[in-house]
């Protein structure tokens, strides 16, 4: 490069750096640093939960279900059923069966959620292919109960980490929006089909034990995630209500209701006018909402309550942004 142009590039770079440093106030720098720390902590926590979930689900598969040809519901059940009938390795089927659900997750849930789900499913397949687990027991009842327990734990922990390792939950969310039914109803219909196929291709006894496996897994999943098919009503009281409102609309992609209210505080119960934010989100978005609120203010007063279902609004019409 010509020396003149090299000098010009260096001067321009230094000038831009200096201008950038001058334009950022100490408050903005501190706020940016705090937001970065919150984001890093969130991703580390998600990674840890998904990793533990992968190993728990793998232990449920290889320590209990595979050796006894039991199956579960959902995409994992489809994979186990095909593996039992065709002898194709489970780790290959886990990926192949979930590919359509990953594509659907990209459409319904957003790019980030689809990427995390892809990595979680790939991690599960890798763990099944490379990690050895002992066969714990051959007692059918123990296999059904504890195989379902560890599998449900793994799926639940992955959901808490912002991903799924069983793609039928995504399909259930998608169909519930299209058909206007609950997610639970869709999941039941899918699993009736799967267990009917198990009774035909394997045996009625295995299908019945597999239903116990599914019930054990679903109850464990509900216990860990507190119900993936429920919505959460969130009430937020903060002096930064306008920033929080814009965040929910533009980052979360959700609608809000703003109440004009008064906040009481102090020993004498002083009151101060404040805008109260109310929004409804899904369980999968709860982690992200808490993180984004912390970035704005760590002192917001937040009340959450379960909402069984919603009608109208933006919950079932707009995709989840993850």
C-alpha positions as CSV (number, residue, x, y, z in Angstrom):
1,X,0.0,0.0,0.0
2,X,1.2,3.5,-0.7
3,X,2.7,5.2,2.4
4,X,0.3,8.2,2.1
5,X,-2.7,5.9,2.1
6,X,-1.3,3.8,5.0
7,X,-0.8,7.0,7.1
8,X,-4.3,8.2,6.2
9,X,-5.9,4.8,7.3
10,X,-4.0,4.9,10.6
11,X,-5.0,8.5,11.3
12,X,-8.6,7.8,10.4
13,X,-8.7,4.7,12.7
14,X,-7.2,6.6,15.6
15,X,-9.5,9.5,15.1
16,X,-12.6,7.1,15.1
17,X,-11.4,5.3,18.2
18,X,-10.9,8.7,20.0
19,X,-14.3,9.8,18.9
20,X,-15.9,6.6,20.0
21,X,-14.3,6.8,23.5
22,X,-15.3,10.4,23.8
23,X,-19.0,9.7,22.8
24,X,-19.4,7.0,25.5
25,X,-20.0,8.4,28.9
26,X,-18.8,6.5,32.0
27,X,-22.5,5.6,32.7
28,X,-22.9,4.1,29.2
29,X,-19.7,2.2,29.5
30,X,-20.7,0.8,32.9
31,X,-24.1,-0.1,31.7
32,X,-22.7,-1.9,28.6
33,X,-20.3,-3.8,30.8
34,X,-23.1,-4.9,33.1
35,X,-25.2,-6.0,30.2
36,X,-22.3,-8.0,28.8
37,X,-21.8,-9.8,32.2
38,X,-25.5,-10.6,32.4
39,X,-25.5,-12.0,28.9
40,X,-22.4,-14.1,29.6
41,X,-23.9,-15.5,32.8
42,X,-27.2,-16.3,31.1
43,X,-25.5,-18.2,28.2
44,X,-23.2,-20.1,30.7
45,X,-26.3,-21.1,32.7
46,X,-28.1,-22.2,29.6
47,X,-25.1,-24.2,28.4
48,X,-24.8,-25.9,31.8
49,X,-28.5,-26.8,32.0
50,X,-28.5,-28.2,28.4
51,X,-25.4,-30.2,29.0
52,X,-26.7,-31.8,32.2
53,X,-30.0,-32.4,30.4
54,X,-28.2,-34.2,27.6
55,X,-26.4,-36.6,30.0
56,X,-29.6,-37.2,32.0
57,X,-31.6,-38.1,28.9
58,X,-28.7,-40.3,27.5
59,X,-28.6,-42.2,30.8
60,X,-32.4,-42.7,30.6
61,X,-32.0,-44.1,27.1
62,X,-28.9,-46.4,27.5
63,X,-29.3,-47.2,31.2
64,X,-33.0,-48.2,31.0
65,X,-35.0,-48.0,27.8
66,X,-32.8,-49.3,24.9
67,X,-32.0,-52.7,26.4
68,X,-35.6,-53.4,27.1
69,X,-37.1,-51.9,23.9
70,X,-39.3,-49.5,25.7
71,X,-40.2,-46.2,24.1
72,X,-41.4,-42.8,25.1
73,X,-43.7,-40.2,23.5
74,X,-42.8,-37.5,21.1
75,X,-39.8,-37.4,18.8
76,X,-37.8,-39.6,21.2
77,X,-40.5,-42.2,21.1
78,X,-40.5,-42.2,17.3
79,X,-36.7,-42.6,17.3
80,X,-36.8,-45.4,19.8
81,X,-39.7,-47.2,17.9
82,X,-37.8,-47.0,14.6
83,X,-34.6,-48.1,16.3
84,X,-36.3,-51.2,17.8
85,X,-37.9,-52.2,14.5
86,X,-35.1,-51.5,12.1
87,X,-31.9,-51.8,14.4
88,X,-30.7,-48.4,13.1
89,X,-28.6,-46.7,15.8
90,X,-30.6,-44.4,18.0
91,X,-28.1,-41.5,17.7
92,X,-28.6,-41.4,13.9
93,X,-32.4,-41.4,14.3
94,X,-32.4,-38.7,17.0
95,X,-31.0,-36.3,14.4
96,X,-33.0,-37.5,11.4
97,X,-36.4,-37.5,13.2
98,X,-35.8,-34.0,14.7
99,X,-34.6,-32.2,11.5
100,X,-38.2,-31.3,10.4
101,X,-38.9,-30.0,14.0
102,X,-35.7,-27.9,13.9
103,X,-36.8,-26.3,10.7
104,X,-40.3,-25.7,12.2
105,X,-38.6,-24.2,15.3
106,X,-36.8,-21.7,13.1
107,X,-40.1,-20.6,11.7
108,X,-42.2,-20.6,14.9
109,X,-39.6,-19.8,17.7
110,X,-36.9,-17.9,15.9
111,X,-33.3,-18.3,14.8
112,X,-31.6,-18.4,18.2
113,X,-33.9,-21.0,19.6
114,X,-33.5,-23.2,16.5
115,X,-29.7,-22.9,16.8
116,X,-29.7,-23.9,20.5
117,X,-32.1,-26.7,19.8
118,X,-29.9,-28.0,16.9
119,X,-26.8,-28.0,19.1
120,X,-28.7,-29.7,22.0
121,X,-30.0,-32.5,19.7
122,X,-26.5,-32.9,18.1
123,X,-25.0,-33.0,21.6
124,X,-27.5,-35.7,22.6
125,X,-26.7,-37.8,19.5
126,X,-23.0,-37.4,20.2
127,X,-23.4,-38.5,23.8
128,X,-25.4,-41.5,22.8
129,X,-22.8,-42.5,20.2
130,X,-19.7,-42.1,22.4
131,X,-20.6,-42.3,26.1
132,X,-21.2,-45.7,27.7
133,X,-23.8,-46.1,30.5
134,X,-24.4,-49.3,32.5
135,X,-27.6,-51.2,32.1
136,X,-29.1,-50.5,35.5
137,X,-32.0,-53.1,35.6
138,X,-34.1,-55.4,33.6
139,X,-37.2,-55.1,35.8
140,X,-39.9,-53.8,33.5
141,X,-41.6,-51.6,36.0
142,X,-38.4,-50.0,37.2
143,X,-37.2,-49.5,33.6
144,X,-40.5,-47.8,32.8
145,X,-40.6,-45.5,35.8
146,X,-36.9,-44.5,36.1
147,X,-36.2,-44.5,32.4
148,X,-39.0,-42.0,32.1
149,X,-37.7,-40.1,35.1
150,X,-34.3,-39.5,33.7
151,X,-35.5,-38.8,30.2
152,X,-38.1,-36.3,31.5
153,X,-35.4,-34.7,33.6
154,X,-33.1,-34.3,30.6
155,X,-35.8,-32.8,28.4
156,X,-36.9,-30.5,31.2
157,X,-33.4,-29.2,31.9
158,X,-32.9,-28.5,28.2
159,X,-36.1,-26.5,28.2
160,X,-34.9,-24.5,31.2
161,X,-31.8,-23.8,29.2
162,X,-33.8,-22.4,26.3
163,X,-33.7,-25.4,23.9
164,X,-35.6,-28.7,23.4
165,X,-34.3,-32.2,22.7
166,X,-37.7,-33.4,21.7
167,X,-39.1,-31.5,18.7
168,X,-42.7,-32.5,19.1
169,X,-43.2,-29.7,21.6
170,X,-42.5,-27.2,18.8
171,X,-45.0,-29.0,16.5
172,X,-47.6,-28.9,19.3
173,X,-47.1,-25.1,19.7
174,X,-47.4,-24.6,16.0
175,X,-50.5,-26.7,15.6
176,X,-52.2,-25.2,18.6
177,X,-51.9,-21.8,17.0
178,X,-53.3,-23.0,13.7
179,X,-56.1,-25.1,15.1
180,X,-57.0,-23.0,18.2
181,X,-56.6,-26.0,20.6
182,X,-54.3,-26.4,23.6
183,X,-50.8,-27.7,23.4
184,X,-51.7,-30.5,25.7
185,X,-54.4,-31.8,23.4
186,X,-52.0,-31.9,20.5
187,X,-49.4,-33.8,22.5
188,X,-51.9,-36.4,23.5
189,X,-53.0,-37.0,19.9
190,X,-49.4,-37.4,18.8
191,X,-48.6,-39.9,21.5
192,X,-51.8,-41.9,21.0
193,X,-50.5,-42.5,17.4
194,X,-47.0,-43.4,18.6
195,X,-48.2,-45.9,21.3
196,X,-50.7,-47.5,18.9
197,X,-47.8,-48.1,16.5
198,X,-45.7,-49.5,19.3
199,X,-48.5,-52.0,20.2
200,X,-48.6,-53.1,16.5
201,X,-44.9,-53.4,15.8
202,X,-43.6,-54.5,19.2
203,X,-46.2,-55.8,21.5
204,X,-49.1,-54.7,23.6
205,X,-47.1,-55.3,26.8
206,X,-44.3,-53.1,25.7
207,X,-46.7,-50.4,24.6
208,X,-48.4,-50.4,28.0
209,X,-45.1,-50.2,29.8
210,X,-44.1,-47.5,27.4
211,X,-47.1,-45.5,28.5
212,X,-45.9,-45.7,32.0
213,X,-42.5,-44.4,30.8
214,X,-44.3,-41.5,29.1
215,X,-46.3,-40.6,32.2
216,X,-43.2,-40.7,34.3
217,X,-41.3,-38.5,31.8
218,X,-44.1,-36.0,31.4
219,X,-44.6,-35.6,35.2
220,X,-40.9,-35.1,35.7
221,X,-40.9,-32.6,32.9
222,X,-43.8,-30.7,34.4
223,X,-42.1,-30.7,37.8
224,X,-38.9,-29.2,36.3
225,X,-40.4,-26.7,33.8
226,X,-43.7,-26.2,35.6
227,X,-45.7,-26.9,32.5
228,X,-44.4,-26.0,29.1
229,X,-47.9,-25.4,27.7
230,X,-48.8,-22.7,30.2
231,X,-48.4,-19.0,29.7
232,X,-47.0,-16.6,32.3
233,X,-48.7,-13.2,33.2
234,X,-46.0,-10.8,34.2
235,X,-46.6,-7.5,36.1
236,X,-43.7,-5.1,36.3
237,X,-43.4,-2.0,38.5
238,X,-40.4,0.1,37.8
239,X,-39.3,3.7,37.4
240,X,-37.8,2.5,34.0
241,X,-41.2,1.5,32.7
242,X,-40.8,3.1,29.3
243,X,-37.5,1.3,28.6
244,X,-39.1,-2.0,29.7
245,X,-42.1,-1.4,27.5
246,X,-40.0,-0.8,24.5
247,X,-37.8,-3.8,25.3
248,X,-40.9,-6.1,25.5
249,X,-42.3,-4.8,22.2
250,X,-39.1,-4.6,20.1
251,X,-36.8,-7.4,21.7
252,X,-39.3,-9.9,23.0
253,X,-41.9,-9.2,20.2
254,X,-44.8,-9.2,22.7
255,X,-47.6,-6.8,23.3
256,X,-48.0,-4.9,26.6
257,X,-50.7,-3.3,28.6
258,X,-49.8,-0.1,30.6
259,X,-51.7,0.8,33.7
260,X,-51.3,4.2,35.3
261,X,-50.9,3.5,39.0
262,X,-49.2,4.6,42.2
263,X,-46.3,3.0,44.0
264,X,-46.3,3.0,47.8
265,X,-43.0,2.8,49.6
266,X,-41.1,4.0,52.7
267,X,-42.1,3.8,56.4
268,X,-44.8,6.4,56.0
269,X,-46.3,4.8,52.8
270,X,-45.4,7.6,50.4
271,X,-46.9,7.2,47.0
272,X,-45.5,8.0,43.6
273,X,-47.2,7.8,40.2
274,X,-45.8,5.1,38.0
275,X,-46.7,3.2,34.8
276,X,-47.3,-0.5,35.5
277,X,-46.4,-2.9,32.7
278,X,-48.4,-6.1,32.1
279,X,-47.5,-8.7,29.5
280,X,-48.1,-12.4,28.8
281,X,-45.3,-14.7,27.6
282,X,-44.6,-18.4,27.3
283,X,-42.5,-20.5,29.7
284,X,-39.7,-20.6,27.1
285,X,-39.4,-16.8,27.1
286,X,-39.3,-16.4,30.8
287,X,-35.5,-16.7,31.0
288,X,-34.9,-14.1,28.3
289,X,-37.4,-11.6,29.8
290,X,-35.7,-11.8,33.2
291,X,-32.3,-11.2,31.6
292,X,-33.5,-8.2,29.5
293,X,-35.1,-6.6,32.6
294,X,-31.9,-7.0,34.6
295,X,-30.0,-5.2,31.8
296,X,-32.4,-2.2,32.2
297,X,-32.7,-2.2,36.0
298,X,-32.0,-4.8,38.7
299,X,-34.5,-3.3,41.1
300,X,-37.8,-3.8,39.2
301,X,-40.6,-5.3,41.1
302,X,-41.9,-8.3,39.2
303,X,-45.0,-10.5,39.9
304,X,-45.5,-13.7,37.8
305,X,-48.6,-15.9,37.7
306,X,-49.6,-18.9,35.6
307,X,-52.1,-18.4,32.8
308,X,-53.6,-21.6,31.5
309,X,-54.4,-20.3,28.0
310,X,-54.9,-17.1,26.1
311,X,-57.2,-15.9,23.3
312,X,-56.5,-13.1,20.9
313,X,-53.7,-10.7,21.3
314,X,-50.2,-11.3,20.0
315,X,-49.2,-14.5,21.9
316,X,-50.4,-17.0,19.3
317,X,-49.9,-14.8,16.3
318,X,-46.3,-13.6,16.5
319,X,-43.3,-15.9,16.5
320,X,-41.3,-16.3,19.6
321,X,-38.0,-14.4,19.3
322,X,-35.1,-16.4,20.9
